[in-house]
Amino acid sequence: MMTRHWFKAAPIWETPAISRRVTSVEEALRCLMELWPDEHRASATYEAAIDACEEAISAAGTVEVARDAFVAAADEAGILDDRGAPS
């Protein structure tokens, strides 16, 4: 069984009406790879988030750095749920 790398919930907009609370590095990586808006997949912030998540999973990085990178990428993509409408 694979160990989960938990972190404080990072809410993102999955759709304009549905918010999702991402609570682990593995879930963050899955969101980045499967749910991310196409127009934001080429950014350096997006790539840094993927790298940080992969490093945390392999123990080469930390959960905190992975969460921070994920939140930064979500903010840049306009899908960070700050209780406003997604941009």
N, C-alpha and C positions, 0 to 999 in steps of 0.2 A: 504494500500500500504506500502510495506517495505521500510524503509529508506536505501539509499545506502551510503556506507562509502568510499568516494572518496580519492584517493591519487595520487601523481605524477606518471606518467606512468612508469611501469617497463617492459621493452621489453624482451620477451623470444622467443626462437625458438620453434614453434609449430611442424614444420617438418624441415629437413635440409635446405629447401628453403623458408619457410614461417615464418616470424617474426610476433609476436602478441604483442600489447601494452596492458598490464593489468593495469586497472585504478581504481579498487576498491577492497576492502577486499572481497566482495562476489565473484567477478570474480577470485581473487587469490585462494580462497578456492575451487571454482569449478575446476580450473586448477589443483590444487594439487590433488584433488580427482578423476578427470576424464582423465587428459592428462599426468600425471607424468610418467616418465620412471619407469617401474616395479623394475628395479635393484636399484633404489634410494628411494623406499618407506619404507625401514626398517631403514633408518638413523635417528639419533637423531635430525639432522637439519630439516629434513622433518617433523618429529613429532612436533618439536617446532614451525614450520611455521603453521601447522594445528591448534595447540593450540592457537597461537597468533591471527590467523584469527577468530577463534571461540570466543575468549575473546573480541576482538574488536567489533564483531557483538553484543555480549551480554552486551556491555558497561563495562565489567570487565577489558578491556585492551584498548590500544590506536591504532589508525590507523597507526601511525608512526612505532610502534613496529611491527605490523602485516606486513607492507610493508618491513621493514628491514629483518624480518624473512623469508618472501617470496623470497626476492632477494638473501639471503644467501643460501636458499635451491636450488634456480635455478642455482646459481653459482656452488654449490657442484655437482649438477646433470649434469652440462655441457650444460645447455640450456639457460643461461643468454645471451641475444643478446648484445654483445659488438662490433658488426659489424664484427666479425670474423666468421669463420665457427663453427658450434656446434661441441663439442668434443664427 
